[in-house]
């Protein structure tokens, strides 16, 4: 009795079919390559046409792939734009809410300012200027500083009245003639003006130094109440000068004292306005006629 034959390890019909298919594909590729070589040699025009078909087919697949990629990019851009639009919309809503609150606050402040101005008019009647006249001369040097105003008693100008230009306080009328008056300037050594600092409301006294400047002294000693650049205005104390009239700007600080330069320059001002005394004493007021 013959001995049984043993199959080789790993042998199977599927492997055999796979090897056969591989051989067939390899042989087919070789034959196709040989055919293409023969066509290219024997008929270059037909081979060019075949190459054109291959290129067209490749372009078709490439175009389809490109459309897909662009579609994906477009979808991504659309999603990003949608998300960004949402966040921008929320930011614009918040900004609009802030602007509405700011507008409401501004309207409230404006209404309050109108109310306070009305109250101020009730509590304080500010005088109107008597007239405007030309400044026809001023003293440039010397201890005494005067300016000449082309208006006198014939037009209602009296000693003690204040004189202002567009820049600020010039001084007060020292003496009056019929057609002209002498104005005592702020820088004269005999000038003393009750003032305050707009930044802090600090009360002070400004006096002329005869050299084109004024000395500002705090009424409460101690500390450093002044800063360079502080605006000095009239306080209204004493009843001569109208409150809040610009006077000078601080240029030098020396403890509780400061040097300030007047804002109004009579040498450069062509015209000035004459104001009555802010609060005249009772004795100076005209008597009421008896009924």
C-alpha positions as CSV (number, residue, x, y, z in Angstrom):
1,X,0.0,0.0,0.0
2,X,1.4,3.3,-1.1
3,X,2.2,6.0,1.5
4,X,-0.3,9.0,1.5
5,X,0.9,12.1,-0.1
6,X,1.3,15.1,2.3
7,X,0.2,18.5,1.0
8,X,2.6,21.3,1.2
9,X,2.2,23.6,4.3
10,X,0.3,26.8,3.3
11,X,-1.0,25.4,0.1
12,X,-4.5,26.5,-0.9
13,X,-6.5,27.0,-4.1
14,X,-7.1,30.7,-3.3
15,X,-3.3,31.3,-3.3
16,X,-3.1,29.5,-6.6
17,X,-5.8,31.7,-8.1
18,X,-4.1,34.8,-6.8
19,X,-0.8,33.9,-8.3
20,X,-2.5,33.1,-11.7
21,X,-4.3,36.4,-11.7
22,X,-1.0,38.2,-10.9
23,X,0.7,36.5,-13.9
24,X,-2.2,37.4,-16.1
25,X,-2.2,41.1,-15.1
26,X,1.6,41.2,-15.5
27,X,1.5,39.7,-18.9
28,X,-1.4,41.9,-19.9
29,X,0.6,45.0,-18.8
30,X,3.5,43.9,-20.8
31,X,1.4,43.2,-23.9
32,X,-0.3,46.6,-23.5
33,X,3.0,48.4,-23.1
34,X,4.4,46.6,-26.2
35,X,1.2,47.6,-28.1
36,X,1.6,51.2,-27.1
37,X,5.2,51.2,-28.2
38,X,4.3,49.7,-31.6
39,X,1.5,52.3,-32.0
40,X,3.9,55.1,-31.0
41,X,6.5,53.8,-33.6
42,X,4.1,53.0,-36.4
43,X,1.4,55.6,-36.0
44,X,2.4,58.7,-33.9
45,X,-0.8,60.5,-34.8
46,X,-3.0,57.8,-33.3
47,X,-0.7,57.6,-30.3
48,X,-1.2,61.4,-29.8
49,X,-4.9,61.0,-29.9
50,X,-4.7,58.3,-27.3
51,X,-2.6,60.5,-25.1
52,X,-5.2,63.3,-25.5
53,X,-7.9,60.9,-24.3
54,X,-5.8,60.0,-21.3
55,X,-5.2,63.7,-20.5
56,X,-8.9,64.5,-20.8
57,X,-9.8,61.7,-18.5
58,X,-7.2,62.8,-16.0
59,X,-8.4,66.4,-16.3
60,X,-12.0,65.2,-15.6
61,X,-11.0,63.4,-12.5
62,X,-8.8,66.3,-11.4
63,X,-11.6,68.8,-12.0
64,X,-14.0,66.7,-9.9
65,X,-11.4,66.5,-7.1
66,X,-10.8,70.3,-7.3
67,X,-14.5,71.0,-7.1
68,X,-14.8,68.8,-4.1
69,X,-11.8,70.5,-2.4
70,X,-13.2,74.0,-3.2
71,X,-16.6,73.0,-1.9
72,X,-15.0,71.8,1.4
73,X,-13.1,75.1,1.6
74,X,-16.2,77.1,0.8
75,X,-18.2,75.3,3.4
76,X,-15.5,75.9,5.9
77,X,-15.4,79.6,5.0
78,X,-19.1,79.8,5.3
79,X,-19.1,78.2,8.7
80,X,-16.3,80.5,9.9
81,X,-18.1,83.6,8.5
82,X,-21.3,82.5,10.3
83,X,-19.5,82.1,13.6
84,X,-17.7,85.4,13.2
85,X,-20.9,87.2,12.2
86,X,-22.5,85.9,15.3
87,X,-19.7,87.1,17.6
88,X,-19.6,90.5,15.8
89,X,-23.4,90.8,16.1
90,X,-23.1,90.3,19.9
91,X,-20.3,92.8,20.1
92,X,-22.3,95.4,18.1
93,X,-25.3,94.8,20.4
94,X,-23.2,95.4,23.5
95,X,-21.7,98.6,21.9
96,X,-25.2,99.8,20.9
97,X,-26.4,99.3,24.4
98,X,-23.4,101.3,25.8
99,X,-24.1,104.1,23.3
100,X,-27.7,104.2,24.3
101,X,-26.8,104.5,28.0
102,X,-24.2,107.2,27.2
103,X,-26.9,109.2,25.2
104,X,-29.3,108.9,28.1
105,X,-26.7,110.0,30.5
106,X,-25.8,113.0,28.3
107,X,-29.4,114.0,28.0
108,X,-29.8,113.8,31.8
109,X,-26.6,115.9,32.3
110,X,-27.9,118.5,29.7
111,X,-31.2,118.7,31.4
112,X,-29.5,119.2,34.7
113,X,-27.3,121.9,33.3
114,X,-30.3,123.8,32.0
115,X,-32.0,123.5,35.3
116,X,-28.9,124.7,37.2
117,X,-28.4,127.6,34.8
118,X,-32.0,128.7,35.4
119,X,-31.4,128.5,39.1
120,X,-28.2,130.5,38.8
121,X,-30.0,133.2,36.9
122,X,-32.6,133.4,39.7
123,X,-29.9,133.6,42.4
124,X,-27.4,135.8,40.6
125,X,-28.2,138.6,38.2
126,X,-25.0,139.2,36.2
127,X,-24.5,142.8,34.9
128,X,-24.5,143.6,31.2
129,X,-21.7,145.7,29.8
130,X,-22.4,149.4,29.6
131,X,-20.5,150.0,26.4
132,X,-17.5,149.0,24.3
133,X,-14.7,151.5,23.6
134,X,-11.3,151.6,22.0
135,X,-8.1,151.3,24.1
136,X,-6.0,154.1,22.7
137,X,-2.9,153.7,24.8
138,X,-1.2,151.9,27.7
139,X,1.8,152.3,29.9
140,X,4.4,149.8,28.8
141,X,6.9,150.2,31.6
142,X,7.2,151.6,35.1
143,X,5.8,150.9,38.5
144,X,2.4,152.4,37.6
145,X,0.5,150.7,34.8
146,X,-2.4,152.5,33.2
147,X,-4.4,152.3,29.9
148,X,-6.5,155.0,28.3
149,X,-10.1,154.2,27.2
150,X,-11.8,156.4,24.7
151,X,-15.0,156.8,26.7
152,X,-15.8,159.0,29.8
153,X,-18.5,160.3,32.0
154,X,-20.5,161.5,29.0
155,X,-21.1,157.8,28.1
156,X,-21.7,156.7,31.7
157,X,-18.2,155.5,32.6
158,X,-17.5,156.0,36.3
159,X,-14.4,155.2,38.6
160,X,-14.5,151.6,40.0
161,X,-16.1,150.0,36.9
162,X,-14.4,147.0,35.5
163,X,-12.9,146.8,32.0
164,X,-12.6,143.5,30.1
165,X,-11.3,142.4,26.7
166,X,-12.1,139.2,24.8
167,X,-9.2,137.5,26.6
168,X,-10.1,138.4,30.1
169,X,-10.0,141.1,32.8
170,X,-8.0,144.2,31.9
171,X,-8.5,146.3,35.1
172,X,-10.8,148.9,36.5
173,X,-11.5,152.5,35.8
174,X,-9.3,154.7,38.0
175,X,-10.5,158.1,37.0
176,X,-12.9,159.5,34.3
177,X,-12.9,162.5,32.2
178,X,-15.7,163.7,29.9
179,X,-14.5,161.8,26.8
180,X,-11.8,159.5,28.1
181,X,-10.9,157.4,31.2
182,X,-7.8,156.0,32.8
183,X,-7.8,152.3,33.5
184,X,-5.7,150.8,36.3
185,X,-4.2,147.6,34.9
186,X,-3.9,144.3,36.7
187,X,-0.1,144.5,36.8
188,X,-0.1,147.9,38.6
189,X,1.3,147.7,42.2
190,X,-1.9,149.0,43.7
191,X,-4.2,146.4,42.0
192,X,-5.6,143.7,44.2
193,X,-8.2,141.2,42.8
194,X,-10.0,138.4,44.8
195,X,-9.6,135.3,42.8
196,X,-9.9,131.5,42.8
197,X,-8.2,128.6,41.1
198,X,-10.6,126.8,38.7
199,X,-8.9,123.5,39.2
200,X,-9.5,123.3,43.0
201,X,-11.6,126.3,43.9
202,X,-8.8,127.6,46.2
203,X,-9.5,131.2,47.2
204,X,-6.6,133.6,46.7
205,X,-5.6,137.2,46.2
206,X,-3.9,138.4,43.1
207,X,-1.8,141.6,43.2
208,X,0.1,143.5,40.6
209,X,3.9,143.5,40.8
210,X,4.6,146.4,38.4
211,X,6.7,144.2,36.0
212,X,4.0,142.8,33.8
213,X,3.1,139.9,36.2
214,X,0.9,139.3,39.2
215,X,1.5,137.5,42.5
216,X,-1.1,135.1,43.6
217,X,-1.3,134.3,47.4
218,X,-3.4,131.6,48.9
219,X,-5.8,132.9,51.7
220,X,-5.1,129.8,53.7
221,X,-1.4,129.3,54.4
222,X,0.3,126.0,54.1
223,X,0.6,123.3,51.4
224,X,1.1,123.8,47.7
225,X,-2.3,125.0,46.4
226,X,-0.9,126.1,43.0
227,X,0.3,124.3,39.9
228,X,1.9,125.6,36.8
229,X,-0.8,126.3,34.2
230,X,-3.6,126.8,36.7
231,X,-6.3,129.2,35.5
232,X,-7.0,132.1,37.8
233,X,-10.5,133.7,37.7
234,X,-12.3,136.3,39.7
235,X,-14.2,135.0,42.8
236,X,-16.7,137.8,43.1
237,X,-15.6,138.4,46.7
238,X,-15.9,142.1,47.6
239,X,-18.6,142.8,45.0
240,X,-16.4,144.7,42.5
241,X,-15.5,142.1,39.9
242,X,-18.0,139.8,38.2
243,X,-17.3,136.2,39.3
244,X,-15.6,133.7,37.0
245,X,-13.9,136.3,34.8
246,X,-10.6,135.0,33.4
247,X,-7.6,136.9,35.0
248,X,-4.3,135.1,34.6
249,X,-2.4,131.8,34.2
250,X,0.1,130.6,36.8
251,X,3.7,130.4,35.4
252,X,5.8,129.9,38.5
253,X,5.0,128.2,41.8
254,X,6.7,129.2,45.1
255,X,5.1,127.3,47.9
256,X,1.8,128.9,48.9
257,X,2.5,131.7,46.4
258,X,2.7,131.8,42.6
259,X,3.5,134.2,39.8
260,X,0.9,134.5,37.1
261,X,0.7,136.3,33.8
262,X,-2.5,138.2,32.9
263,X,-4.4,136.8,29.9
264,X,-5.5,140.2,28.6
265,X,-2.8,142.3,27.0
266,X,-4.0,146.0,26.7
267,X,-1.1,146.7,24.3
268,X,-2.6,144.3,21.8
269,X,-6.4,144.7,22.5
270,X,-8.2,147.2,20.3
271,X,-11.5,147.3,22.1
272,X,-12.6,146.6,25.7
273,X,-16.0,146.4,27.4
274,X,-16.9,148.4,30.5
275,X,-19.0,146.7,33.1
276,X,-20.7,148.2,36.1
277,X,-19.6,147.3,39.7
278,X,-20.9,143.8,40.3
279,X,-22.6,144.5,43.6
280,X,-22.6,148.2,44.4
281,X,-23.0,149.3,48.1
282,X,-26.4,150.3,49.2
283,X,-25.3,153.9,49.6
284,X,-24.3,154.0,45.9
285,X,-27.7,152.8,44.7
286,X,-30.2,155.4,43.4
287,X,-32.9,156.2,45.9
288,X,-36.4,155.1,45.2
289,X,-38.9,157.9,44.5
290,X,-41.5,158.4,47.3
291,X,-45.1,157.5,46.4
